[in-house]
Amino acid sequence: MDYSWDFGPVIARFDMLAIGFLNTIKIAIVSILLGVVVGLVLVLMRLSPHKWLSWPAAIFIEFYRNTPPIVHFFWFFYALPVLLSVSLDPYVAAVLALSTQSGAFYAEVFRGGIVSIERGQWEGARALGMTHAALMRRIIVPQAISRMVPPFIERSFELLKTTALASTLAYADLLYQAMMVNAETFRPLEVYTTIALMYLVLLVTASQLARLAEARLTAYQ
């Protein structure tokens, strides 16, 4: 097929894509931070010996692990306002969807790191008279963190790519802005090739930063 590539119209509207790029970064960072908080709360509940804490956390985690992310976006944007008689803008709805979903996955990452520590270390520390808080702080958590980092980073990358679903709520992320540019230029190949490269730059940069952080953490330990 003889197709004449022309990135001129896309470059002329690159400011629109830049806005979407920044909005994607903003929503990803906020969702990761809130997701970590949600994940920490969930893992504490999940590891609790009390069933009235562990069961709700397990149900929450399994729900998010076994339902499509786009359902969460639609639920927060369309269903929650009906139930609570409130109005959520696309940004808030998208952050709620991403942070709760990522929190469920982060909780499993945290739990996996903690329970992977050999039981002998738990029992040995208790035999020495360590409190549970001291055991976690001095022995379990430092070792668990190094095991959590790779899956945590991988999950964060998945969240970053999932932010594209925010475009379904008319949030001005990179994909939504690309659709706006395409509607004006009628150059879909150029537009979506450009944003694919922009996502690639973002993820490669994030990957390099994550590797640097992981190396420093390993050296510190």
C-alpha positions in Angstrom: 0.0 0.0 0.0 1.4 3.4 -1.0 0.9 5.6 2.1 2.5 9.0 2.4 3.6 9.7 6.0 3.2 13.3 7.1 4.0 14.1 10.8 3.6 17.9 10.1 0.0 18.2 11.3 0.8 16.2 14.5 3.9 18.2 15.3 1.9 21.4 14.8 -0.4 20.1 17.6 2.3 18.6 19.8 1.3 21.0 22.7 -1.9 19.0 23.0 0.0 15.7 23.3 2.4 17.3 25.8 -0.6 18.2 28.0 -1.8 14.6 27.8 1.7 13.3 28.6 1.9 15.4 31.7 -1.6 14.4 32.8 -0.7 10.8 32.4 2.3 11.2 34.6 0.2 13.1 37.2 -2.5 10.5 37.4 0.1 7.7 37.5 2.1 9.2 40.4 -0.9 10.0 42.5 -2.5 6.6 41.9 0.8 4.8 42.8 1.2 6.7 46.0 -2.5 6.2 47.1 -2.2 2.6 45.9 0.7 2.0 48.2 -1.3 3.3 51.2 -4.3 1.1 50.2 -1.9 -1.9 49.8 -0.3 -1.4 53.2 -3.7 -1.2 54.9 -4.9 -4.3 53.0 -1.8 -6.4 53.8 -2.1 -5.6 57.5 -5.7 -6.7 57.4 -4.9 -9.7 55.3 -2.2 -10.9 57.7 -4.3 -10.3 60.8 -5.3 -13.4 62.8 -8.8 -11.9 63.2 -11.1 -13.2 60.4 -13.3 -10.0 60.6 -10.2 -8.2 59.2 -8.6 -10.8 57.0 -11.7 -11.9 55.2 -12.9 -8.5 53.9 -9.3 -7.8 52.8 -9.1 -11.1 50.9 -12.5 -10.5 49.2 -11.4 -7.0 48.2 -8.2 -8.2 46.7 -9.8 -11.1 44.9 -12.5 -8.9 43.5 -9.9 -6.5 41.9 -7.6 -9.2 40.7 -10.5 -11.0 38.9 -12.4 -8.1 37.3 -11.4 -6.0 34.3 -9.9 -2.6 35.1 -12.3 -0.8 32.8 -15.2 -2.0 34.9 -13.7 -0.1 37.9 -13.4 3.1 35.9 -17.1 2.9 34.8 -18.2 2.0 38.3 -16.5 4.9 40.0 -17.5 7.4 37.3 -21.1 6.3 36.6 -22.4 4.1 39.5 -20.8 5.6 42.6 -22.2 9.1 42.0 -25.7 7.5 41.7 -25.3 5.7 45.0 -23.8 8.6 46.9 -25.6 11.5 45.1 -22.2 13.1 44.4 -20.5 14.2 41.2 -17.0 12.9 40.4 -14.9 14.5 37.7 -13.0 12.1 35.4 -9.7 12.7 37.2 -11.0 11.8 40.6 -12.9 8.8 39.3 -9.8 7.6 37.4 -7.6 8.0 40.5 -10.0 6.1 42.7 -10.2 3.3 40.1 -6.4 3.1 39.6 -5.4 3.4 43.3 -7.9 0.8 44.6 -7.0 -1.6 41.9 -3.2 -1.1 42.3 -3.7 -1.3 46.1 -5.1 -4.8 45.8 -2.1 -5.9 43.7 0.4 -4.1 45.9 -1.1 -5.8 49.0 -0.3 -9.2 47.4 3.2 -8.0 46.5 3.8 -6.9 50.1 2.3 -10.1 51.6 4.3 -12.3 49.3 7.5 -10.5 50.4 6.7 -10.9 54.1 5.5 -14.5 54.1 8.5 -15.6 51.9 10.9 -15.0 54.9 11.7 -18.4 56.4 9.8 -19.4 59.5 13.0 -20.2 61.3 13.8 -16.5 61.4 10.5 -15.6 62.9 10.8 -18.3 65.5 14.4 -17.5 66.3 13.6 -13.8 66.9 10.7 -14.7 69.1 12.9 -17.1 71.1 15.2 -14.2 71.7 12.4 -12.3 73.2 11.8 -9.8 70.4 8.5 -8.1 70.2 6.4 -8.4 67.0 7.2 -4.8 66.1 10.9 -5.2 66.6 10.9 -8.5 64.7 9.2 -6.9 61.7 11.4 -3.8 61.8 14.8 -5.4 62.3 14.5 -8.7 60.6 11.5 -9.3 58.4 10.8 -6.0 56.6 14.5 -5.3 55.5 14.7 -8.7 53.8 11.2 -8.6 52.5 11.7 -5.2 50.8 14.4 -6.5 48.5 12.0 -9.3 47.4 9.1 -6.9 46.9 10.9 -4.4 44.7 10.9 -6.2 41.4 7.2 -7.2 41.4 6.3 -3.7 42.8 8.1 -2.1 39.9 6.4 -4.4 37.4 3.0 -3.7 38.9 3.7 0.0 38.7 4.5 -0.2 35.0 1.2 -2.0 34.5 -0.6 0.8 36.3 1.1 3.3 34.1 -0.1 1.6 31.0 -3.6 1.2 32.5 -3.9 5.0 32.8 -4.8 4.9 29.1 -8.3 3.7 30.2 -8.9 7.1 31.8 -9.5 8.3 28.3 -12.9 6.4 28.4 -14.0 8.9 31.0 -12.9 11.9 28.9 -9.9 12.6 31.1 -7.3 14.5 29.1 -4.5 11.9 29.3 -2.2 11.1 26.5 -4.5 8.7 24.7 -7.5 11.1 24.9 -5.4 14.0 23.6 -4.3 11.8 20.8 -7.9 11.1 19.8 -8.5 14.8 19.8 -5.5 15.4 17.5 -6.5 12.6 15.2 -10.0 14.1 15.0 -8.4 17.4 13.7 -5.7 16.0 11.5 -7.2 12.6 10.2 -3.6 11.2 10.5 -4.2 8.1 12.7 -0.9 6.4 11.8 1.2 9.4 12.6 -0.8 10.3 15.8 -0.7 6.8 17.3 2.8 6.2 16.3 3.8 9.4 18.1 2.1 8.5 21.3 3.4 5.0 21.2 6.9 6.5 21.1 6.0 8.9 23.9 4.7 6.0 26.1 8.0 4.1 25.2 10.1 7.1 26.4 8.1 7.4 29.6 8.3 3.7 30.4 12.0 3.3 29.5 12.8 6.4 31.7 10.8 5.0 34.6 12.5 1.6 34.1 15.9 3.2 34.4 15.0 5.2 37.4 13.5 2.1 39.1 16.7 0.1 38.4 18.8 2.8 39.9 16.6 2.9 43.0 16.7 -0.9 43.3 20.5 -0.9 43.0 20.9 1.8 45.7 18.5 -0.1 47.9 20.4 -3.3 47.5 23.7 -1.6 48.2 22.2 0.1 51.3 21.1 -3.3 52.6 
